[in-house]
Amino acid sequence: MNKTAWEMVVPRAVALAAVTLPLTLGLTACFPRVNQLVQTPRIEVEETVLERLNPPGLGVEAGATLGLKLRITNPNPYGLSLNRVQGKFFLDGVETVGVDLPGFAVAPSGSSSLKTEINLPLNEATLSKLIKVVRGGSVTYRLDGTVTLDAGVLGKPTLGPYTVLQGRLENMPLLAAPNFRFRPDLARFTVGFDGLTVEIGLEVQNPNVLGFRLRAPLELKIGGQTVAGASLDSVVAAKASGISYLTFRLDPLKIPGALLSGALGFSLSGTPTISAPGFGEQAFGFGLLTQGSVQRR
């Protein structure tokens, strides 16, 4: 007898009991079986970058930030949300920090792209590994933990612990020299009993992922001739900028035209050297840093 015929001859009360009993058990005692209907989403790393690294001892907040671009693929025929990704983050097999990533939704049988950041506290071991990356080396990483899903009526299973994602941090760009921008609003020259004083405000821009201390002996040139010198000493955080103030004193008799015109055209040259704890020093060649005109005030 086929199923349809069997349902027709079974008394109504018996049929109702036969349907109700398995349904009740499914809602109460069989939740783990429901979990088996949910396939684990795949989390792949499309890109990893060291966003910034500020070593301790510079006078700015120390720490490092990794940027991750992830591709999450949902193999299930229904939409779901990854409510929470929790775990421990490792660099070259050494645990560095606990991670709690924000949730995100994924379409049925689809994929989504997500950008997120992981902030790493710095100790000696972590700093040495990241400095190796800045110098052109590489380190491996992985996130071991759990993923909590929201699959609607199929429940909210927690998957893991397992290796949620892993990859390699490498191919960092070479360190570039800082950029110097003359700020006319922060510059002036004055004439007093002790001679002519030139004050210049420089905006120092750090294009690198590494925060550093910047030192540079500078030469102030007017009309192509060096007329005074000063030293620059400044700290600039990773991918940030700061203002440095310089003071030059010179003999006004060497530039009499400035006293008459009230303006002083100049150029500033030097040899910048950057340094950071754990990194050492790197010097850049001597050259023109900036130029402009200073008004008498």
Buried (B, 14 or more C-beta within 10 A) or exposed (E): EEEEEEEEEEEEEEBEEEEEEEEEEEEEEEEEEBBEEBEBBEBEBEEBBBBBBBBBEBEBEBBBBBBBBBBBEBBBEBBBBBBBBBBBBBBBEEEBBEBEBEEBEBEEEEBBEBEBEBEBEBEEEBBEBBBBBBBEEEBBBBBBBBBBBBBEEBBBBEBBEEEBBBBEBBEBEEBEBBEBBBBEEBBBBEEEEEBBBBBBBBBBBBBBBBBBBBBBBBBBBBEEEEBBEBEBEBBBBBBBBBEBBBEBEBEBEBBEEBBEEEEBBBBBBBBBBBBBBBBEEBEBEEEEBBEBEBEBE
